[in-house]
Amino acid sequence: MNDFFPSPEERGSEEITTDRAPDRIDLDAAPKDAPAPVEGSGCHGGKDRMLEAAKAAGKSDILEQYAKDYPVDPEKGPHDQPQSMCPAFGSLRVGLRMRRTATVLSGSACCVYGLTFTSHFYGARRTVGYVPFSSETLVTGKLFEDIKEAVEDLADPEQYDAIVVTNLCVPTASGVPLRLLKKQINGVRIIGIDVPGFGVPTHAEAKDILAGAMLKYAREEVEQGPVAAPRERTDKPTVTLLGEMFPADPVVIGQMLEPLGLAAGPVVPTREWRELYSALDGSVIAAIHPFYTASVREFEAAGRPIIGSAPVGADGTAAWLDAIGETMGLAKDKVDGVKNTMIGAIKGALAGSQIKGRITVSGYEGSELLVARLLIESGAEVPYVGSACPKTKWSDPDREWLEARGCRVNYRASLEEDIAAIEEFRPDLAVGTTPVVQHAKTKAIPSLYFTNLISARPLMGPAGAGSLATVINSAMGNKDRFDTMRDFFEGVGSEHAAGVWEDTPVDRPKFRKKYAALNEAARKASEAVGT
């Protein structure tokens, strides 16, 4: 793809216009049979109601694609979709991490207010744009005009390479047509995506929605002609890394690849637009996080081969390097030489960082299976790993390895299933999401939050081999403290009787059942308004 990177002299200067087009929808470009937005499709409407409204408003193709890319398990009944934060948390994070990228949200004010937490939590120090709406602007289509005006005002090429506009639940359900936005304004790329909670199962998969949309845009740019050169270039073939990971991991992977005459390419999601071109230029794509379905589709459209799993632990590293060598057509003796060096270093690190105990693992980041592999190679017993992400063929190597060692792998794991695993296996340590950790601690079981304490550590190669032992062993060593706290608080009550009472409250299950039925009737009556 180096031919696509022109010199500054070849690029020349591009004419930039600042006049904004009138804020009107091009009705000729809109489907003639598109129905009007459906009333009564607010957040309170429920998943099924929102899905029906979105399809009636012309979003069937988007929702059908999401259903294929991010399938749920209907056999799990009411828990077919794992409990997670708002999926837009993920796509918003991707945009906020990119240089020269503006983010605009269209959704209910309460949702946007909550999502701005993302920018504070990750220290992005970025403004999150918001286009407010009322029932009138939503139903009449004026909201789209307001979005169009906001984007045109924001499209300053001196500040931005791209603007990401995201429809949340209500605008998606009402059919707000972001596809009708111009693809480029004043040289600034416009990326419009729908990220509804009723159509995207987890925030992790929402990262893929935006990453895939950007890759598609960048791939089409490459097909049209020369594009901007990356800040750093290498003459070696590169391996693009798909999925967020600890900053040290790409460095470690690069050290593994160097003796093979390869280099680590960009990590997708990227940190700036021009890195997308380099990612597409990779000789092979390593799906470190295996659920990036939309991104994989774009890489395959660019003719790039994909490999799964990751260089985690001795077995994982050996298999991953073999896959790289086979895909790249490298000499076997050359690959074996690197494998022997790396595996020796990894086994040495593992030997000095042993973990003894039973651990259950659950999370929603997508790297749960990799962590479970590393724990097992560190000496731990891992009977259960639950991931909120779906099963894909790119995770098959990890699943097969784990199952061969007696680990139950549960995709699209719900909170109820993760808690049931704790009750079944009674681990020495539970690694999981916040409510899983909370439940374990009430049972006096030491526990660690997966996202902040486990996935925020190196996992790859020799550096990852000993990275978990210290925090895991320290947490398991607190078992006596948990027993002491449990004994101290014994008798204070729980659930309806939590606290210290002179007269312990009497449980009234019949009352709860009665009011639950009344609440359900009121909800259904509210849904019926406007139908």
Steps between C-alpha positions, in 0.01 A plus 500: 500500500805728506400622154199661662711739709583808288769751574401850623577633151268243343220577743499872424232715657132417513232760462298535819154649499337655804154573367243279666219343303141576607378284787261288299470128441541398139161338461592361160779299664273358770299181443157593366326239711681579825242512781472786743672460837297289741359674802522338839847362430680665791745330734216369715356300211707187558734309267232337282307824459814691405603236248158512335509880486850507351409249230182690416706818473736355239783356711439134411821458301719640780331290768517186287873554449550549874305180567739313270816666630410488869259209550337426835402157627119465489518175696598703806150646517474829690877513541584476129677837517772534768470781750745774413526877505345695212668373181570856385755512783725290273464689173528832682824386659647410161424845361625683806837322482565612142689816421324766293165323532181666620209311653133598482223307675133500413280350768307562817658761725524258793694253285739763369555633851592152621725429203710811557633301795708315241703807413568574867573137591763463228641849540422585139458872575279522194168670446217262418264667255125463553205579275191527723152422379137522601204285404423752224848504342523122527166422336514773233855419386640834616749310718687386190523860380635601841764224481594606148538862609709403803735288288542771238585754770750261655676390179821701532791330318747693712374311806355171380564211264164343578172555682316204648122540537331234711129427523401359838180301564223752436635654176576150369151378585355808331704447182715814510691448170869561570578330167372813328776713652772601257802271510730801511460866591785747442737203476386358836370143489151439642435159660140431603421190708202361691582348840168408662492302821224285353709398199860486625553248783812644669717809508794290381322429171414867460875562476496273196210692345698823493833335418336312213330814368830687502686213332234488229535873436881479497498196271281685249739797517794271422312353205448850360865607507799606714445566870700663779815316609524370859714686752731200534573253223687173478635309203403169662167322446270584792251317719194712578372441855121496536362583844589733786781379721743614767751746346799272566349206311550636145862573594552142621333362187731717288802349678372150415447589135831679442714183468250377240556808287157639593377799698197572714260730317233730641253394767137526389311700627765752399610825662481711185349481154815438295572187707196343335687495169797327663266250667348413162853467361586221747614172348294308755236600756527355850153488659626531858142580601293263288163679494592787262274363227444822303870580506590150380255545212685813386842333527375204299361740239852643480633148438672457835521157676383472862638287784346449844619468860808681634857436624387430857685243712735237360241300304321808369821665388620187320169454316477871412852514357428184298187669359702811409769290334251293302301803387812692397673201343803520730762225528411255776847494652494879529165494680613212723807697605289795616252264669773327699640831623161643595359183654810457713467855633126460560535169686772654714273791590208266571712277723587796719142631516283203589134536599341231715125506539165475324395809304187585303533763227229718346492835323383701201826618341554206262835386642351271766611179327856630465516582871365155588771339287772696673362415845496127419858507371591682821375199697146610589187288463245684285173302479295781343551799271208718396515768232222741410636495143381248239665186372691548172736276308788727599463391865481127419871433574460646851168325565633162388814537713297594808239228456776239464609602852157468658394864477139581416490788248178701503447760226235771541521430872236672711548628854280216625723239331820654633358505853376142462856398410628652824237307695585178315878509515558702822829646370788631706478814287233642269609727215204678346283804444392731781180312600683165481772635727235639735324163523824314565598734780166450673597131505840586651672401174790727395433659162650737245338729244602370157517829309710711737711239675552218248465626143702811592815287509728353233394154386723424200830314487754492785378835639147365546607166643565631849277805498193348667660300780567786742150648496329157490701350786463816706122494457473130590714567805222723636266206561553514879408869504176426316415224748567739787271766350228245431513374858502853637187599310323169560139557606455854368256372239489507124266593215169627650640459854836667435615707798461482876137494622312484827216337306623319187288595194268228380539397138183552296548301175128520418514880512803504269326270257185714505681827431723340238184401313357852535825653375502269199141593417586871526801451273293327233237774522772762451633315194154496348477879494524626143457160337 
